[in-house]
């Protein structure tokens, strides 16, 4: 497995396109769609987000275990990494892992389809009772959205296969290409007056293109031949190895949702919608920034997992230290740009929604940085095939929601509460705990940090 700077660049572009595609399309959506249809589209996007939670952490667990298999392990473990390793890939184990993913995602996608077709359709019918637009188009769009989400979830394992095998560059190139196609189709169909149907149809095209190209890249002739010539490893054993950590990651994700989403739900009970809009825009900008800044480390996660199998802690240390320095520089450079230039930019495009006041932007920047930093450290710990942070994550989520409720209900902190509550909870434990654990795990010394800094400056 070989990951280079070119892979990092493609990861950056793919992350940017994923984050920016909606933003690039938004001006045209606002111009071409009436307010009711924009509201319906917002509901559809929320449904898509909820469907993604049905993965419940299995994708990252599958990805990690695919990397272990291509690194030469002969068995998968619920915790830790097998010490039984050689240079030959166990294609029987790989075949069992692939079938396990298909088995799992088929059942999850059918469950999702059932809920979308029944409860989801009923909910949409209630929403459309007072809808003044074309209800036929709305139901067609809903039907396409159900297909998009079901098919996307069923074929989600292709992401794990590509990244797990180390095809980082190809994976990101596919995403960038598919996002460009999505934008082109959406622009054309919107201009031709297809409304919300244009957006969901373009999403379907994006998913189909992504999966077709991913399948073609992963299942090359050599791999198909090797898989056809072996007996499949028992999928129940693979699922038993993946399930414990996947469940923990799902609980961790739930804690993250409580931290990130509770601000909107609780804040809307106490603050004007104008303030909530400012918070949402500010949060979205820093979420994009905290997604782009740690690209270097996240791109190398499959290789780090391989180094775990080999016991090469030195290389993991080098990647983590260099990646941390890069992420800090990128994040705060972007934060400075946001602080000084975001308001003039919003004024220029005549946006009715503005960012939070200047002092709160600084608070938002610090809170987002803390979340990004300990998430990156958590990713390094996760390559050990252990999830030590799942309990603290759910506790932090509950504590954040409670603290936010107290701040908004019994103090005059107002908008500051939405940033202060998660910030204080993170500082109390997670912001220092997981970086410290990585320092202990990788045996990072002050000398290591100093040498990495000097090398970075020299470069």
Protein Blocks (a to p, Z undefined) as FASTA:
>chain_A
ZZdfklmmmmmmmmmmmmmmmmmmmmmmmmmpcfklmmmmmmmmmmmmmmmmmnnommmm
mmmmmmmmmnopabdcfedjdfbdcfbdcfklmmmmmmmmmmmmmmmmmmmmmmmmmmmm
mmmmmmmmmpcbdfklmmmmmmmmmmmmmmmmmmmmmmmmmmmnopmmlmmmmmmmmmmm
mmmmmmmmmmnonajmlmmmmmmmmmmmmmmmmmmmmmgmklmmmmmmpccddfklmmmm
mmmmmmmmmmmmmmmmmmmmmmmmmmmmmmcfklmmmmmmmmmmmmmmmmmmmmmmmmmm
mmmmmmmmnopaklmmmmmmmmmmmmmmmmmmmmmmmmmmmmmmmmmnopabdcddfklm
mmmmmmmmmmmmmmmmmmmmmmnopafklmmmmmmmmmmmmmmmmmmmmmcnlmmmmmmm
mmmmmmmmmmmmmmmmmmmmnopafklmmmmmmmmmmZZ
